[in-house]
Amino acid sequence: MKQKKSASILRKFLLFNLLVFSILGLFTIFYLKAVQPNLVKKRIINHITIINNTSDHLERLNVNFDKESIKTFLLSTRFLFQSLDRVQFYNDEGNIIGDTNILDLDQSVFTRSDFVIEENIDGTKKESKTKTGKDLGRKNLEDESLVKSAILKKYQDDPIVLEREINNNFFVSTLDKVKINNERVGYIVVTEQANDILFAVEERKNFIIRTVLAVALVILIFSLFLNKYILKPIKFLVLFTESIKAKADKPVNVDKFFVRGDEIGKLTKSIDEMTSELQKRTNRAETFSTDLAHEIRNPLASLKAASELLDKTQEQKEREKLFEIINHDVERIERLITDYSQMLKDEASLSREKMKKIDLDSIVRGVMEDFNQNLSSQNKNININIVHKKRNGKGCFVLGIENRLEQVIANLLDNAVSFSKDSSKIEIEISESKNNFILLIKDEGPGFTESSPQKIFKRFYSNRPKSFGEHSGLGLNIAKNIVELHKGSISASNRPKKKGAQIEVLLPKLN
């Protein structure tokens, strides 16, 4: 099954931000569309309040709703409409009876605009006219009939609202009834220049645009930072691991990331250490396989030769001898395969097991007792004992894996027993230095004939006496690997004054 190609983190990040921007854009559009109607609504509420207050004043002052009375009312109460551009009064039949724009007064008292409203109350548009007496008179005559029909056609006891732009100016007009003594007597049209509404909407629009651009710039800068300092190094690390996997001659160079003290630097070091360890394990496995093949080749050759001679030999003694050789070679091959398989399992499990505080003295004592019991059951007269020297009496505590250290002691004792004769002794000496505990396993065997006894820790070391044929040659190598895993060391030498060999193990003290 073909694996689906996944998008990069940067692409996912940008797509996510694009989605967020799209959603915010939709909300922004809805918000901007709602801003102006809400601001206009507030202005209309104010207009209705003015109309209601005017109705209260008319009722309180007993003003008749006719031209002369309204004109006198406007002159005496002009302060009520100072914030407005135009106020028109219509009777119940729709005829105009008052208009702040046609009073014979200073028009600045009533208006902040230089233009007459360019649209009738019924929504019909007119050409823009500058306010002159002639124009105003003609316009009022026209409005009188048009508003009459508009009132009769459109007004249904609810305010009529008009919004329009005239010569780059925005106007809001509100028409509502006038009630005196709970009886409708006419209508008032309030007109106000509302450019501030457009300014408020534009200001909000500009603010949102500036905010979006600023956020987009921040995201762009962050994306560049993300790509350069995080994603690019990760990409190099991926290429590095792939080159290692492909066994490239020149793997991708990631040395420049080692100097970084952040998580990327730590990750780089961790991956490099991991790949190095994997390479070591791979190399060891390849070497193991080569060595195993070499070790198996000799018993196989012997096995083949013995089987060929077996068909040609008729004497019973010779046949028994050949059978003995065959059995010995088969057992040898079996031990090699078993020990090799176990060693590979140990290599894999050692890295997973956790170390803890353990008593080295207790481990040595337990293994020694098991060996003494086995030797006694096999009627072998070999005695193993423990000797303590220069001990502080506080115990031999180390940080380690208990069953692995047991395996080390068992392999070393097994090696010592293999070279020991009947009626001989094996001594386990436990002492300590400033930083380490020292295990010294001494036997009374022939000792080492090699110029360098350290060769015995090599895998499948073959320079052994015939009596060592019961072993695969992997035990001491396994012991060495386990000791080194515990940050210790192991060495071999001949005993200085007595016949025999000794193996020394140093394990760090647990502080």
Secondary structure, 3 states (H helix, E strand, C coil): CCCCCCCCHHHHHHHHHHHHHHHHHHHHHHHHHHHHHHHHHHHHHHHHHHHHHHHHHHHHCCCCCCHHHHHHHHHHCHHHHCCCCEEEEEECCCCEEEEHHHCCCCHHHCCCCCECCCECCCCCECCCCECCHHHHHHHHHHHHHHHHHHHHHHCCCCCEEEEEEECCEEEEEEEEEEEECCEEEEEEEEEEECHHHHHHHHHHHHHHHHHHHHHHHHHHHHHHHHHHHHHHHHHHHHHHHHHHHCCCCCCCCCHHHCCCCCHHHHHHHHHHHHHHHHHHHHHHHHHHHHHHHHHHHHHHHHHHHHHHHHHHCCCHHHHHHHHHHHHHHHHHHHHHHHHHHHHHHHHHHHCCCCCEEEEHHHHHHHHHHHHHHHHHHCCCCEEEEEEECCCCCCCCEEEECHHHHHHHHHHHHHHHHHCCCCCEEEEEEEEECCCEEEEEEECCCCCCCCCCHHHHHCCCCCCCCHHHHHCCCCHHHHHHHHHHHCCCEEEEEECCCCCCEEEEEEEECCC
